[in-house]
Amino acid sequence: MTPPVSIGLIGVGFGQQVQAPAFRADPRGEIRAVCASSLERAESAAAALGVPRAYGDWRELLADPTIQAVALAVPPVAQAGIALAAARAGKHVFCEKPLALNMAQAQTILAAAEQNRIAHAMDFIFPEIPAWRRARELLPAVGRVRHIALTWRLETYAYRARLKNWKMSPESGGGTLNNFASHSFYYLEWLFGPVARLAATLRPSPPQADAGVELWLEFAAGFSATVSIAADAFLGPGHYLEVYGDDGVLRLENQTADYANGFRLSLGTRTDGKVEPVAAPDDNATQDGRIAAVARIASRFLDAILSGQPVTPGLRDGLRVQRLIDATREAARDGTWQTLPPP
């Protein structure tokens, strides 16, 4: 019997809350080490998780010869350096979004991963959610797509509590573009194909990172989308995606505080003449909905480690999203439309 893949968690916020239970859903992997910003925090997390080793420096964890793979749950400013070092050390790497702070960093990480032939994955969760998978299956029912409207308005805990942490810091990779629009870029292209060009504005929240993102997208398939995302919207209505086509309309909406569970799917066609709900069950509603979604990607990551086959989404997908993020910043800065090369 093949022994389980030994995994080190680097970052004990999201890493402890979501990544740890997600990886433990697959017996082919075993969390053997934890790293945090201090040894004290790492030891506390390791005790809570029942993990044998704790590190206060990620370099020490990467130097541990018994660790085969690492799962990163750190700010983008830290992830870029750690992911690159992990790839160069031959450790398989599971990354959060966005991959880095810019395209140059993301390209360097991908090149190192491919050169060292490691397995790599990106944690873009929305295509893992049952309601989203069902929505993709139903897209043909709307016929030729005319236009898409995406709104995602909420008030995050960081804004509600007026925190001064990395999620609010542009230097650390915080902001609504990195934290939320990165997800949207990935799932929009997963649903509708590549974005051909975009225009954008970013609403600043000085001295903090961008609080709101407004986007106008044109897809290679010939239709457009409007995107409006805000992380400082007190009592905001939540996450809505509307797809309008020649023959119908498809809607996904989530007004709950759970980013993954709670989506309602509905479809209206010219034949029926009204919008009706479509059954799309949640994952385990008793736990954070992100866990089941991350577990699906984690399982494919373990598949890749054991088989050598690539993972989707992987670092190349992370690079594509980074390209879209960088184009958004340039469009907002210059007031211009940005043309995107195909993926």
C-alpha positions as CSV (number, residue, x, y, z in Angstrom):
1,M,0.0,0.0,0.0
2,T,1.3,3.4,-1.0
3,P,2.0,5.6,2.1
4,P,0.1,8.9,2.2
5,V,1.6,12.0,0.7
6,S,3.1,14.1,3.6
7,I,1.8,17.7,3.5
8,G,2.9,20.9,5.3
9,L,0.5,23.7,5.9
10,I,2.0,27.2,5.7
11,G,-0.4,29.7,7.2
12,V,-2.8,28.9,10.0
13,G,-5.8,31.1,9.4
14,F,-7.5,29.8,6.3
15,G,-5.1,26.9,6.4
16,Q,-6.3,25.6,9.7
17,Q,-10.0,26.5,9.1
18,V,-10.4,25.2,5.6
19,Q,-7.4,23.6,4.1
20,A,-6.7,21.2,6.9
21,P,-10.2,19.6,6.9
22,A,-10.3,19.7,3.1
23,F,-7.0,17.7,2.8
24,R,-8.1,15.3,5.5
25,A,-11.2,14.3,3.5
26,D,-8.8,12.3,1.3
27,P,-6.8,9.5,3.1
28,R,-4.1,9.6,0.5
29,G,-2.7,12.7,2.1
30,E,-1.5,13.4,5.7
31,I,-0.7,16.7,7.3
32,R,2.6,16.3,9.0
33,A,3.7,19.8,9.7
34,V,2.4,23.3,10.3
35,C,4.1,26.7,9.8
36,A,2.9,30.1,11.1
37,S,4.3,33.6,11.5
38,S,5.7,32.5,14.9
39,L,6.7,29.2,16.4
40,E,4.2,29.8,19.3
41,R,1.3,30.2,16.8
42,A,2.5,27.2,14.9
43,E,2.7,25.0,18.0
44,S,-0.8,26.1,19.0
45,A,-2.2,25.2,15.6
46,A,-0.3,21.9,15.5
47,A,-1.7,20.9,18.9
48,A,-5.2,21.8,17.8
49,L,-4.9,19.8,14.6
50,G,-2.9,16.9,16.1
51,V,0.0,17.5,13.8
52,P,3.5,16.3,14.9
53,R,5.7,19.2,13.8
54,A,5.5,23.0,14.0
55,Y,7.7,25.6,12.4
56,G,8.0,29.4,12.9
57,D,9.9,29.8,9.6
58,W,8.7,28.4,6.3
59,R,12.2,27.9,5.1
60,E,12.7,25.3,7.8
61,L,9.5,23.5,6.7
62,L,10.7,23.4,3.1
63,A,14.0,22.0,4.3
64,D,12.2,19.1,6.0
65,P,13.0,16.1,3.7
66,T,9.9,14.2,4.9
67,I,7.5,16.9,3.6
68,Q,6.5,16.2,0.0
69,A,3.9,18.9,-0.6
70,V,2.9,22.2,0.8
71,A,-0.4,24.0,1.0
72,L,-0.1,27.8,1.2
73,A,-2.5,30.1,3.0
74,V,-0.6,33.3,3.3
75,P,-0.9,36.8,1.8
76,P,0.0,37.2,-1.9
77,V,3.1,39.2,-1.0
78,A,4.4,36.1,0.9
79,Q,3.0,33.4,-1.3
80,A,5.0,34.5,-4.3
81,G,8.3,33.9,-2.6
82,I,7.3,30.7,-0.8
83,A,5.7,29.1,-3.9
84,L,8.9,29.8,-5.9
85,A,11.1,28.4,-3.2
86,A,8.9,25.3,-2.8
87,A,9.0,24.7,-6.6
88,R,12.7,25.0,-6.6
89,A,13.0,22.6,-3.7
90,G,10.9,20.1,-5.6
91,K,7.9,20.3,-3.2
92,H,4.4,20.0,-4.8
93,V,2.5,23.2,-4.2
94,F,-1.1,24.1,-3.5
95,C,-1.7,27.9,-3.8
96,E,-4.4,30.3,-2.9
97,K,-5.5,33.1,-5.2
98,P,-4.1,35.4,-6.5
99,L,-0.9,33.6,-7.2
100,A,1.4,36.6,-6.8
101,L,1.5,40.4,-6.9
102,N,2.1,40.7,-10.6
103,M,2.6,38.8,-13.9
104,A,6.4,38.7,-13.7
105,Q,6.2,36.9,-10.3
106,A,3.5,34.5,-11.5
107,Q,5.5,33.6,-14.7
108,T,8.6,32.9,-12.6
109,I,6.7,30.5,-10.3
110,L,5.1,28.6,-13.1
111,A,8.5,28.3,-14.9
112,A,10.1,26.8,-11.8
113,A,7.2,24.4,-11.2
114,E,7.4,23.1,-14.8
115,Q,11.2,22.9,-14.7
116,N,11.1,20.8,-11.5
117,R,8.1,18.8,-12.7
118,I,6.1,19.2,-9.5
119,A,2.3,18.9,-9.1
120,H,0.6,22.3,-8.6
121,A,-2.9,23.5,-8.0
122,M,-4.8,26.8,-7.5
123,D,-7.7,27.1,-5.1
124,F,-10.4,28.6,-7.4
125,I,-13.5,27.2,-5.6
126,F,-16.6,28.3,-7.5
127,P,-16.5,25.6,-10.3
128,E,-16.4,23.0,-7.5
129,I,-19.8,24.1,-6.1
130,P,-22.8,21.9,-7.1
131,A,-25.0,24.8,-8.1
132,W,-22.3,26.3,-10.3
133,R,-21.6,23.0,-12.0
134,R,-25.4,22.6,-12.7
135,A,-25.5,26.2,-14.0
136,R,-22.8,25.3,-16.5
137,E,-24.8,22.3,-17.7
138,L,-27.9,24.5,-18.2
139,L,-26.2,27.2,-20.2
140,P,-27.3,25.8,-23.6
141,A,-31.0,26.4,-22.5
142,V,-30.5,30.2,-22.7
143,G,-29.4,29.9,-26.4
144,R,-26.9,32.4,-27.8
145,V,-25.7,34.5,-24.9
146,R,-26.5,38.2,-25.3
147,H,-25.0,39.7,-22.1
148,I,-24.0,38.8,-18.5
149,A,-24.4,40.8,-15.3
150,L,-22.4,40.0,-12.2
151,T,-22.8,41.8,-8.9
152,W,-21.1,40.8,-5.7
153,R,-21.7,43.2,-2.8
154,L,-21.0,42.4,0.8
155,E,-19.2,43.9,3.8
156,T,-16.3,41.7,4.8
157,Y,-15.3,41.3,8.5
158,A,-12.2,43.4,7.8
159,Y,-14.3,46.4,6.8
160,R,-17.0,45.8,9.4
161,A,-14.4,45.6,12.2
162,R,-12.2,48.3,10.6
163,L,-9.2,46.1,10.8
164,K,-5.7,47.0,9.6
165,N,-4.5,43.6,8.2
166,W,-3.1,42.3,5.0
167,K,-6.5,42.2,3.3
168,M,-6.7,45.9,3.5
169,S,-3.1,46.6,2.5
170,P,-2.2,47.2,-1.2
171,E,1.4,46.4,-0.5
172,S,0.5,42.9,0.8
173,G,-1.8,42.0,-2.0
174,G,-5.1,42.9,-0.3
175,G,-8.1,44.6,-1.9
176,T,-11.3,43.6,-3.6
177,L,-9.6,43.0,-7.0
178,N,-7.2,40.4,-5.6
179,N,-9.6,38.9,-3.0
180,F,-12.9,38.7,-5.0
181,A,-12.5,39.6,-8.6
182,S,-9.7,37.0,-9.0
183,H,-12.4,34.3,-8.3
184,S,-14.8,36.0,-10.7
185,F,-12.2,36.1,-13.5
186,Y,-11.6,32.4,-13.2
187,Y,-15.2,31.3,-13.1
188,L,-16.4,33.7,-15.8
189,E,-13.8,32.2,-18.2
190,W,-14.7,28.7,-17.0
191,L,-18.3,29.4,-17.9
192,F,-18.0,31.6,-21.0
193,G,-14.5,31.2,-22.5
194,P,-11.7,33.8,-22.7
195,V,-12.1,37.5,-22.1
196,A,-10.8,39.4,-25.2
197,R,-10.6,42.8,-23.7
198,L,-11.7,44.8,-20.7
199,A,-12.1,48.3,-19.2
200,A,-12.2,49.0,-15.5
201,T,-12.3,51.4,-12.6
202,L,-11.1,50.8,-9.1
203,R,-12.7,52.5,-6.1
204,P,-9.9,53.3,-3.6
205,S,-10.3,53.4,0.1
206,P,-7.1,55.3,1.1
207,P,-4.8,54.4,2.7
208,Q,-6.2,50.9,2.2
209,A,-6.5,48.8,-0.9
210,D,-9.3,49.0,-3.4
211,A,-12.8,48.6,-1.9
212,G,-14.7,48.3,-5.2
213,V,-14.2,47.1,-8.7
214,E,-16.2,48.0,-11.8
215,L,-15.5,46.0,-15.0
216,W,-16.7,45.9,-18.5
217,L,-15.7,42.7,-20.3
218,E,-15.9,41.6,-23.9
219,F,-15.6,37.9,-24.5
220,A,-14.0,36.2,-27.5
221,A,-17.3,34.5,-28.1
222,G,-18.8,37.9,-29.0
223,F,-20.9,39.0,-25.9
224,S,-20.2,41.3,-23.0
225,A,-20.5,41.4,-19.2
226,T,-20.7,44.1,-16.6
227,V,-19.1,43.3,-13.2
228,S,-19.6,45.2,-10.0
229,I,-17.9,44.0,-6.8
230,A,-17.7,45.7,-3.5
231,A,-16.3,44.5,-0.2
232,D,-17.4,47.5,1.9
233,A,-21.2,47.2,1.1
234,F,-23.0,47.3,4.5
235,L,-26.0,45.0,4.2
236,G,-25.1,44.3,0.6
237,P,-27.3,41.8,-1.2
238,G,-24.7,39.2,-1.9
239,H,-23.5,37.4,-5.0
240,Y,-25.6,37.4,-8.2
241,L,-24.8,36.2,-11.7
242,E,-27.3,36.7,-14.4
243,V,-27.0,35.3,-17.9
244,Y,-29.3,36.6,-20.6
245,G,-29.6,34.7,-23.9
246,D,-31.8,34.6,-27.0
247,D,-33.9,31.8,-25.5
248,G,-33.8,32.4,-21.7
249,V,-32.2,33.6,-18.6
250,L,-30.1,31.8,-16.0
251,R,-29.5,33.1,-12.5
252,L,-27.3,32.2,-9.6
253,E,-27.7,34.1,-6.3
254,N,-26.4,33.8,-2.8
255,Q,-27.5,36.1,0.0
256,T,-26.0,34.1,2.8
257,A,-22.7,34.7,4.7
258,D,-21.3,31.4,3.4
259,Y,-19.4,32.1,0.2
260,A,-19.9,28.6,-1.2
261,N,-23.1,27.1,0.3
262,G,-26.4,29.0,-0.1
263,F,-26.5,29.5,-3.9
264,R,-29.9,29.4,-5.5
265,L,-30.2,28.5,-9.2
266,S,-33.1,29.5,-11.4
267,L,-33.9,29.2,-15.1
268,G,-36.4,30.9,-17.3
269,T,-37.1,30.1,-21.0
270,R,-39.3,31.4,-23.7
271,T,-41.1,28.1,-23.7
272,D,-42.1,28.3,-20.1
273,G,-42.4,32.1,-20.0
274,K,-41.3,32.4,-16.3
275,V,-38.3,31.9,-14.1
276,E,-38.4,28.7,-12.0
277,P,-36.0,27.4,-9.4
278,V,-33.7,24.5,-10.3
279,A,-32.7,21.9,-7.7
280,A,-29.0,22.2,-6.9
281,P,-28.2,20.9,-3.4
282,D,-25.5,22.4,-1.2
283,D,-22.6,20.4,0.1
284,N,-22.6,19.6,3.9
285,A,-24.6,22.6,5.2
286,T,-23.3,22.0,8.8
287,Q,-19.8,23.1,7.9
288,D,-18.1,26.0,6.1
289,G,-19.1,25.5,2.5
290,R,-15.6,26.2,1.3
291,I,-14.3,23.0,2.8
292,A,-16.0,20.6,0.4
293,A,-15.1,22.8,-2.6
294,V,-11.4,22.9,-1.6
295,A,-11.5,19.2,-0.8
296,R,-12.3,18.5,-4.5
297,I,-9.3,20.4,-5.7
298,A,-7.1,18.9,-3.0
299,S,-8.1,15.4,-4.1
300,R,-7.1,16.2,-7.7
301,F,-3.9,17.7,-6.4
302,L,-3.1,14.3,-4.7
303,D,-4.1,12.5,-7.9
304,A,-1.5,14.6,-9.7
305,I,1.2,13.9,-7.1
306,L,0.6,10.2,-7.4
307,S,0.0,9.9,-11.1
308,G,2.0,12.8,-12.6
309,Q,-1.0,14.1,-14.5
310,P,-1.7,17.9,-14.4
311,V,-4.3,19.5,-12.1
312,T,-7.1,21.9,-13.1
313,P,-7.0,24.6,-11.9
314,G,-3.2,24.8,-11.7
315,L,-0.6,27.5,-11.8
316,R,-1.2,28.2,-15.5
317,D,-4.7,29.1,-14.5
318,G,-3.3,31.3,-11.7
319,L,-1.1,33.0,-14.3
320,R,-4.1,33.7,-16.5
321,V,-6.0,35.3,-13.7
322,Q,-2.9,37.3,-12.8
323,R,-2.8,38.6,-16.4
324,L,-6.5,39.7,-16.0
325,I,-5.7,41.4,-12.7
326,D,-2.8,43.3,-14.1
327,A,-4.8,44.3,-17.2
328,T,-7.5,45.6,-14.8
329,R,-5.0,47.7,-12.9
330,E,-3.6,49.1,-16.2
331,A,-7.1,49.9,-17.5
332,A,-8.1,51.6,-14.3
333,R,-4.9,53.6,-14.2
334,D,-4.9,54.8,-17.8
335,G,-8.6,54.9,-18.6
336,T,-8.1,52.6,-21.5
337,W,-9.5,49.3,-22.9
338,Q,-6.9,46.5,-22.5
339,T,-6.7,43.6,-25.0
340,L,-6.0,40.2,-23.7
341,P,-4.1,37.4,-25.5
342,P,-5.9,34.1,-25.5
343,P,-5.0,31.7,-22.6
